[in-house]
Amino acid sequence: MHRSTALFALMLAALPIPGAAGETPIQVMKTSGCGCCVAWMDHLAAHGFRPVGQDLPGGLLVREKAARGVPSAMTSCHTATVEGYVIEGHVPAADIRRLLAERPDAVGLAVPDMPFGSPGMGPESRREAYEVHLIRGDGTTELFTSYPPD
């Protein structure tokens, strides 16, 4: 086998395969018919996660956010759970991977509101600036990642 062909084969083997056993399961609570939530789930699936959506009425979803420790200033349209952490809003898969690798003592991550160009909210090539926040157990937050506008 040619060296570049072997390298290409190794690179292909490292890519996530939908439905593969190595994918990380993530539960996503959302409202029915939310297209940006489904687009965010597609982003996760393309980056090695196995998202499973659960449609909840709006009031129940709001209660779930509060019960899981998401401060009201950090809310967005969907709430997910992965390996004991809460993921609120359009958090990029790379930030979730970093959270799972570093395992900080925290509730989880949040991208408040629905910034244009965040995963599931339009093309990243035209994104507005946004921040990913780490939510601490006491409800305080700190900057986890910052994305400049493109």
N, CA, C and O of each residue as an XYZ file, in Angstrom:
600
protein
N       0.853     -1.175      0.000
C       0.000      0.000      0.000
C       0.896      1.235      0.000
O       1.868      1.301      0.753
N       0.575      2.197     -0.832
C       1.318      3.449     -0.912
C       1.199      4.191      0.414
O       0.160      4.120      1.070
N       2.255      4.904      0.817
C       2.291      5.572      2.125
C       1.138      6.567      2.300
O       0.519      6.600      3.363
N       0.838      7.378      1.278
C      -0.242      8.365      1.390
C      -1.604      7.671      1.469
O      -2.514      8.168      2.133
N      -1.747      6.531      0.796
C      -2.991      5.766      0.881
C      -3.180      5.206      2.286
O      -4.289      5.216      2.821
N      -2.098      4.720      2.879
C      -2.175      4.195      4.242
C      -2.530      5.301      5.229
O      -3.331      5.087      6.138
N      -1.938      6.482      5.056
C      -2.241      7.616      5.927
C      -3.703      8.019      5.778
O      -4.376      8.290      6.772
N      -4.193      8.059      4.556
C      -5.593      8.392      4.312
C      -6.519      7.376      4.974
O      -7.538      7.750      5.555
N      -6.173      6.101      4.889
C      -6.983      5.048      5.514
C      -7.020      5.213      7.028
O      -8.062      5.014      7.652
N      -5.882      5.578      7.620
C      -5.849      5.811      9.067
C      -6.710      7.004      9.451
O      -7.410      6.969     10.463
N      -6.661      8.063      8.642
C      -7.475      9.254      8.920
C      -8.962      8.923      8.823
O      -9.753      9.369      9.655
N      -9.339      8.156      7.829
C     -10.744      7.755      7.677
C     -11.201      6.915      8.865
O     -12.326      7.071      9.340
N     -10.350      6.042      9.337
C     -10.706      5.169     10.466
C     -10.957      5.972     11.730
O     -11.690      5.519     12.608
N     -10.362      7.160     11.844
C     -10.530      7.987     13.040
C     -11.819      8.792     13.026
O     -12.223      9.321     14.062
N     -12.474      8.897     11.871
C     -13.710      9.675     11.784
C     -14.861      8.943     12.477
O     -14.939      7.715     12.425
N     -15.761      9.702     13.131
C     -16.912      9.048     13.762
C     -17.863      8.500     12.709
O     -18.082      9.125     11.671
N     -18.416      7.345     12.979
C     -19.380      6.713     12.088
C     -20.732      6.751     12.790
O     -20.860      6.253     13.909
N     -21.761      7.345     12.136
C     -23.065      7.392     12.788
C     -23.509      6.007     13.249
O     -23.455      5.039     12.491
N     -23.946      5.932     14.497
C     -24.403      4.669     15.062
C     -23.288      3.802     15.602
O     -23.541      2.705     16.100
N     -22.044      4.282     15.509
C     -20.915      3.471     15.970
C     -20.882      3.402     17.488
O     -21.358      4.306     18.175
N     -20.315      2.320     18.000
C     -20.276      2.086     19.445
C     -19.458      3.139     20.179
O     -19.711      3.384     21.359
N     -18.477      3.776     19.521
C     -17.618      4.746     20.176
C     -18.225      6.126     20.363
O     -17.594      6.986     20.978
N     -19.412      6.366     19.860
C     -20.029      7.672     19.985
C     -20.454      7.942     21.428
O     -20.804      7.023     22.167
N     -20.416      9.215     21.812
C     -20.807      9.631     23.155
C     -22.297      9.961     23.175
O     -22.731     10.861     22.455
N     -23.093      9.254     23.986
C     -24.519      9.560     24.055
C     -24.757     10.906     24.735
O     -24.085     11.249     25.708
N     -25.710     11.655     24.217
C     -26.104     12.936     24.797
C     -27.623     13.073     24.659
O     -28.178     12.910     23.572
N     -28.277     13.373     25.768
C     -29.738     13.522     25.793
C     -30.074     14.990     25.599
O     -29.512     15.845     26.284
N     -30.986     15.304     24.673
C     -31.337     16.682     24.354
C     -32.825     16.904     24.612
O     -33.677     16.287     23.972
N     -33.124     17.796     25.559
C     -34.506     18.189     25.835
C     -34.796     19.463     25.056
O     -34.054     20.441     25.153
N     -35.885     19.448     24.277
C     -36.216     20.569     23.405
C     -37.717     20.641     23.221
O     -38.449     19.745     23.642
N     -38.171     21.711     22.588
C     -39.590     21.792     22.243
C     -39.789     21.177     20.864
O     -38.868     21.134     20.049
N     -40.986     20.711     20.623
C     -41.319     20.073     19.353
C     -41.217     21.084     18.206
O     -41.657     22.227     18.330
N     -40.643     20.652     17.112
C     -40.604     21.472     15.904
C     -39.527     22.535     15.868
O     -39.544     23.383     14.976
N     -38.602     22.523     16.790
C     -37.533     23.533     16.810
C     -36.435     23.119     15.839
O     -35.679     22.189     16.121
N     -36.339     23.791     14.709
C     -35.364     23.450     13.686
C     -33.926     23.673     14.104
O     -33.048     22.901     13.718
N     -33.661     24.721     14.894
C     -32.272     24.972     15.286
C     -31.796     23.920     16.287
O     -30.607     23.605     16.323
N     -32.695     23.376     17.094
C     -32.322     22.298     18.017
C     -31.913     21.060     17.224
O     -30.917     20.413     17.546
N     -32.674     20.738     16.201
C     -32.357     19.585     15.359
C     -31.043     19.827     14.615
O     -30.239     18.906     14.463
N     -30.820     21.057     14.150
C     -29.563     21.383     13.460
C     -28.377     21.239     14.417
O     -27.313     20.774     14.009
N     -28.547     21.637     15.695
C     -27.474     21.472     16.676
C     -27.213     19.984     16.921
O     -26.061     19.567     17.047
N     -28.277     19.187     16.987
C     -28.117     17.742     17.165
C     -27.366     17.137     15.972
O     -26.557     16.226     16.147
N     -27.631     17.639     14.764
C     -26.902     17.181     13.578
C     -25.416     17.523     13.700
O     -24.559     16.718     13.336
N     -25.115     18.718     14.213
C     -23.725     19.128     14.452
C     -23.042     18.149     15.417
O     -21.910     17.724     15.185
N     -23.739     17.802     16.490
C     -23.176     16.852     17.455
C     -22.917     15.496     16.815
O     -21.857     14.901     17.009
N     -23.892     15.013     16.049
C     -23.754     13.706     15.402
C     -22.564     13.689     14.439
O     -21.895     12.666     14.297
N     -22.304     14.810     13.782
C     -21.180     14.895     12.852
C     -19.836     14.938     13.578
O     -18.785     14.799     12.953
N     -19.874     15.135     14.911
C     -18.641     15.251     15.692
C     -18.531     14.178     16.778
O     -17.936     14.416     17.829
N     -19.096     13.014     16.526
C     -18.863     11.864     17.397
C     -19.792     11.709     18.580
O     -19.516     10.916     19.480
N     -20.890     12.449     18.599
C     -21.887     12.267     19.655
C     -23.076     11.492     19.098
O     -23.267     11.425     17.884
N     -23.859     10.919     19.973
C     -25.086     10.224     19.594
C     -26.248     10.925     20.303
O     -26.668     10.496     21.378
N     -26.771     12.012     19.700
C     -27.849     12.757     20.354
C     -29.188     12.042     20.262
O     -29.541     11.466     19.233
N     -29.924     12.096     21.370
C     -31.281     11.565     21.422
C     -32.171     12.696     21.925
O     -31.993     13.186     23.040
N     -33.123     13.104     21.103
C     -33.992     14.216     21.448
C     -35.224     13.785     22.210
O     -35.768     12.704     21.984
N     -35.657     14.648     23.119
C     -36.893     14.440     23.868
C     -37.678     15.744     23.803
O     -37.225     16.774     24.303
N     -38.853     15.698     23.188
C     -39.708     16.882     23.101
C     -40.463     17.087     24.404
O     -41.096     16.168     24.924
N     -40.386     18.310     24.924
C     -41.078     18.672     26.157
C     -41.895     19.931     25.920
O     -41.492     20.782     25.127
N     -43.039     20.069     26.590
C     -43.766     21.339     26.526
C     -42.879     22.447     27.112
O     -42.054     22.184     27.987
N     -43.050     23.691     26.627
C     -42.212     24.805     27.041
C     -42.079     24.984     28.542
O     -40.971     25.183     29.040
N     -43.187     24.916     29.276
C     -43.140     25.107     30.725
C     -42.329     24.036     31.430
O     -41.593     24.332     32.371
N     -42.455     22.808     30.988
C     -41.700     21.708     31.584
C     -40.206     21.850     31.281
O     -39.364     21.553     32.129
N     -39.889     22.298     30.089
C     -38.497     22.508     29.713
C     -37.858     23.598     30.586
O     -36.715     23.455     31.021
N     -38.585     24.668     30.836
C     -38.084     25.741     31.701
C     -37.830     25.206     33.110
O     -36.819     25.544     33.726
N     -38.729     24.384     33.620
C     -38.536     23.795     34.953
C     -37.319     22.873     34.987
O     -36.584     22.846     35.974
N     -37.108     22.124     33.916
C     -35.940     21.235     33.836
C     -34.643     22.031     33.885
O     -33.692     21.636     34.559
N     -34.605     23.147     33.173
C     -33.402     23.995     33.175
C     -33.085     24.447     34.592
O     -31.947     24.329     35.046
N     -34.090     24.965     35.291
C     -33.898     25.451     36.660
C     -33.482     24.312     37.589
O     -32.581     24.479     38.411
N     -34.131     23.163     37.463
C     -33.833     22.027     38.333
C     -32.407     21.510     38.122
O     -31.807     20.948     39.039
N     -31.871     21.699     36.925
C     -30.525     21.215     36.609
C     -29.443     22.265     36.881
O     -28.263     22.019     36.629
N     -29.841     23.437     37.396
C     -28.868     24.448     37.797
C     -28.466     25.448     36.740
O     -27.419     26.085     36.858
N     -29.285     25.603     35.698
C     -28.983     26.588     34.660
C     -29.525     27.944     35.110
O     -30.737     28.094     35.261
N     -28.649     28.944     35.330
C     -29.127     30.275     35.711
C     -29.993     30.881     34.596
O     -29.740     30.641     33.416
N     -30.995     31.650     34.962
C     -31.915     32.201     33.959
C     -31.193     33.045     32.907
O     -31.630     33.088     31.758
N     -30.106     33.712     33.271
C     -29.357     34.525     32.306
C     -28.591     33.677     31.293
O     -28.091     34.210     30.303
N     -28.491     32.381     31.520
C     -27.729     31.491     30.649
C     -28.613     30.631     29.754
O     -28.097     29.790     29.018
N     -29.930     30.820     29.796
C     -30.812     29.907     29.070
C     -30.814     30.145     27.561
O     -30.487     31.224     27.066
N     -31.197     29.087     26.863
C     -31.329     29.083     25.418
C     -32.533     28.207     25.074
O     -33.431     28.043     25.900
N     -32.561     27.650     23.878
C     -33.749     26.910     23.448
C     -33.746     25.425     23.792
O     -34.810     24.806     23.793
N     -32.606     24.839     24.080
C     -32.574     23.412     24.420
C     -31.579     23.167     25.539
O     -30.666     23.961     25.768
N     -31.774     22.050     26.234
C     -30.919     21.658     27.349
C     -30.544     20.196     27.161
O     -31.404     19.346     26.929
N     -29.259     19.917     27.264
C     -28.786     18.543     27.078
C     -28.035     18.081     28.318
O     -27.593     18.887     29.137
N     -27.902     16.772     28.435
C     -27.090     16.196     29.499
C     -26.150     15.163     28.879
O     -26.534     14.378     28.012
N     -24.900     15.194     29.359
C     -23.885     14.270     28.878
C     -22.910     13.990     30.014
O     -22.306     14.913     30.561
N     -22.759     12.741     30.361
C     -21.812     12.291     31.388
C     -21.875     13.142     32.664
O     -20.840     13.502     33.226
N     -23.076     13.456     33.109
C     -23.270     14.192     34.357
C     -23.240     15.703     34.231
O     -23.444     16.400     35.225
N     -22.993     16.227     33.052
C     -22.960     17.673     32.822
C     -24.208     18.132     32.068
O     -24.830     17.366     31.332
N     -24.555     19.394     32.270
C     -25.637     20.041     31.537
C     -25.013     20.885     30.433
O     -24.018     21.576     30.651
N     -25.603     20.822     29.256
C     -25.161     21.631     28.121
C     -26.375     22.453     27.687
O     -27.371     21.905     27.214
N     -26.279     23.758     27.852
C     -27.400     24.653     27.557
C     -27.129     25.437     26.283
O     -26.153     26.182     26.198
N     -27.991     25.266     25.302
C     -27.901     26.053     24.076
C     -26.928     25.501     23.058
O     -26.568     24.324     23.078
N     -26.512     26.388     22.164
C     -25.757     26.017     20.971
C     -24.246     25.934     21.224
O     -23.458     26.630     20.585
N     -23.867     25.086     22.150
C     -22.463     24.882     22.513
C     -21.789     24.026     21.441
O     -22.301     22.962     21.093
N     -20.640     24.478     20.909
C     -19.933     23.666     19.913
C     -19.459     22.327     20.492
O     -19.109     22.229     21.668
N     -19.458     21.316     19.648
C     -19.026     19.974     20.059
C     -17.611     19.984     20.632
O     -17.325     19.246     21.575
N     -16.722     20.810     20.075
C     -15.341     20.862     20.572
C     -15.288     21.302     22.030
O     -14.450     20.817     22.790
N     -16.166     22.211     22.426
C     -16.193     22.662     23.821
C     -16.738     21.573     24.740
O     -16.291     21.437     25.879
N     -17.693     20.805     24.252
C     -18.214     19.694     25.047
C     -17.111     18.646     25.230
O     -16.947     18.102     26.323
N     -16.365     18.367     24.176
C     -15.250     17.415     24.271
C     -14.216     17.906     25.290
O     -13.708     17.121     26.091
N     -13.911     19.198     25.256
C     -12.951     19.759     26.216
C     -13.470     19.616     27.644
O     -12.718     19.245     28.546
N     -14.744     19.909     27.851
C     -15.357     19.760     29.177
C     -15.210     18.323     29.664
O     -14.827     18.093     30.811
N     -15.512     17.358     28.801
C     -15.440     15.951     29.188
C     -14.003     15.499     29.432
O     -13.768     14.598     30.237
N     -13.052     16.107     28.755
C     -11.644     15.758     28.962
C     -11.104     16.358     30.261
O     -10.362     15.701     30.990
N     -11.477     17.610     30.548
C     -10.958     18.308     31.732
C     -11.721     17.966     33.012
O     -11.157     18.015     34.104
N     -13.007     17.619     32.876
C     -13.872     17.224     34.000
C     -13.840     18.215     35.176
O     -13.566     17.806     36.304
N     -14.114     19.502     34.939
C     -14.119     20.456     36.049
C     -15.306     20.209     36.980
O     -16.293     19.582     36.593
N     -15.196     20.708     38.206
C     -16.302     20.650     39.156
C     -17.279     21.741     38.751
O     -17.120     22.898     39.141
N     -18.281     21.381     37.976
C     -19.206     22.362     37.407
C     -20.527     21.703     37.048
O     -20.625     20.479     36.957
N     -21.540     22.537     36.846
C     -22.835     22.076     36.354
C     -22.707     21.719     34.883
O     -23.204     20.684     34.438
N     -22.029     22.596     34.123
C     -21.870     22.348     32.698
C     -21.536     23.604     31.928
O     -20.922     24.527     32.463
N     -21.945     23.640     30.657
C     -21.645     24.744     29.751
C     -22.925     25.370     29.222
O     -23.969     24.722     29.150
N     -22.825     26.655     28.851
C     -23.982     27.340     28.274
C     -23.549     28.361     27.230
O     -22.543     29.051     27.393
N     -24.318     28.443     26.169
C     -24.280     29.552     25.226
C     -25.659     30.186     25.334
O     -26.627     29.673     24.772
N     -25.754     31.320     26.067
C     -27.068     31.928     26.250
C     -27.628     32.481     24.945
O     -26.894     32.809     24.013
N     -28.950     32.573     24.915
C     -29.668     33.066     23.741
C     -29.431     32.134     22.559
O     -29.302     30.924     22.742
N     -29.374     32.674     21.371
C     -29.215     31.867     20.163
C     -28.367     32.649     19.163
O     -28.891     33.115     18.151
N     -27.055     32.804     19.428
C     -26.225     33.641     18.567
C     -26.104     33.102     17.150
O     -25.905     31.906     16.936
N     -26.227     34.008     16.192
C     -26.100     33.643     14.780
C     -24.694     33.118     14.517
O     -23.704     33.728     14.923
N     -24.619     31.988     13.838
C     -23.336     31.389     13.488
C     -22.828     30.365     14.480
O     -21.831     29.692     14.221
N     -23.516     30.235     15.637
C     -23.168     29.145     16.547
C     -23.742     27.863     15.944
O     -24.632     27.944     15.098
N     -23.263     26.678     16.351
C     -23.745     25.436     15.732
C     -25.277     25.331     15.775
O     -25.892     25.403     16.839
N     -25.862     25.161     14.604
C     -27.311     25.066     14.491
C     -27.995     26.386     14.206
O     -29.205     26.419     13.981
N     -27.235     27.486     14.210
C     -27.819     28.818     14.032
C     -27.245     29.554     12.828
O     -26.994     30.757     12.902
N     -27.042     28.870     11.756
C     -26.553     29.516     10.545
C     -25.079     29.240     10.319
O     -24.431     28.568     11.122
N     -24.553     29.766      9.219
C     -23.172     29.439      8.846
C     -22.149     30.073      9.786
O     -22.229     31.260     10.104
N     -21.187     29.259     10.224
C     -20.126     29.757     11.098
C     -19.274     30.796     10.372
O     -18.649     31.641     11.013
N     -19.247     30.738      9.058
C     -18.440     31.675      8.273
C     -18.966     33.104      8.362
O     -18.274     34.037      7.955
N     -20.178     33.292      8.885
C     -20.756     34.632      9.039
C     -21.242     34.854     10.472
O     -22.187     35.611     10.688
N     -20.615     34.211     11.442
C     -21.112     34.249     12.807
C     -20.895     35.599     13.477
O     -19.989     36.361     13.138
N     -21.779     35.857     14.453
C     -21.557     36.981     15.353
C     -20.712     36.470     16.518
O     -20.634     35.262     16.744
N     -20.086     37.373     17.253
C     -19.279     36.964     18.400
C     -20.185     36.342     19.460
O     -21.304     36.802     19.688
N     -19.681     35.291     20.101
C     -20.413     34.702     21.226
C     -19.442     34.012     22.161
O     -18.291     33.743     21.817
N     -19.943     33.732     23.360
C     -19.121     33.099     24.389
C     -19.780     31.837     24.910
O     -21.005     31.731     24.975
N     -18.937     30.883     25.280
C     -19.379     29.676     25.969
C     -18.999     29.884     27.437
O     -17.854     30.210     27.752
N     -19.969     29.692     28.324
C     -19.759     29.908     29.752
C     -19.747     28.583     30.508
O     -20.516     27.672     30.202
N     -18.865     28.491     31.494
C     -18.850     27.374     32.427
C     -19.761     27.755     33.584
O     -19.594     28.815     34.187
N     -20.725     26.893     33.895
C     -21.647     27.141     35.007
C     -21.141     26.382     36.224
O     -20.994     25.160     36.185
N     -20.877     27.101     37.292
C     -20.427     26.503     38.554
C     -21.633     26.058     39.382
O     -22.760     26.481     39.123
N     -21.394     25.215     40.364
C     -22.454     24.684     41.215
C     -23.203     25.737     42.001
O     -24.367     25.538     42.348
N     -22.551     26.867     42.291
C     -23.210     27.935     43.048
C     -23.976     28.905     42.149
O     -24.511     29.907     42.625
N     -24.030     28.606     40.840
C     -24.771     29.445     39.904
C     -23.950     30.530     39.242
O     -24.437     31.210     38.339
N     -22.704     30.705     39.680
C     -21.846     31.673     39.014
C     -21.338     31.079     37.709
O     -21.377     29.867     37.496
N     -20.863     31.961     36.846
C     -20.343     31.510     35.557
C     -18.988     32.163     35.295
O     -18.645     33.199     35.865
N     -18.244     31.521     34.420
C     -16.976     32.098     33.967
C     -16.796     31.748     32.504
O     -17.376     30.785     32.003
N     -15.985     32.544     31.827
C     -15.726     32.327     30.414
C     -15.006     30.998     30.209
O     -14.010     30.718     30.876
N     -15.507     30.186     29.292
C     -14.893     28.905     28.936
C     -14.199     29.035     27.578
O     -13.047     28.631     27.421
N     -14.909     29.600     26.600
C     -14.373     29.829     25.260
C     -15.045     31.067     24.684
O     -16.212     31.347     24.961
N     -14.299     31.791     23.888
C     -14.829     32.972     23.213
C     -14.662     32.799     21.712
O     -13.584     32.431     21.247
N     -15.715     33.061     20.951
C     -15.676     32.964     19.493
C     -15.842     34.360     18.914
O     -16.868     35.003     19.134
N     -14.836     34.840     18.169
C     -14.932     36.176     17.558
C     -15.870     36.143     16.347
O     -16.178     35.071     15.826
N     -16.319     37.314     15.906
C     -17.168     37.333     14.710
C     -16.349     36.971     13.473
O     -15.137     37.186     13.437
N     -17.012     36.425     12.469
C     -16.355     36.138     11.185
C     -17.005     36.950     10.103
O     -16.606     36.862      8.942
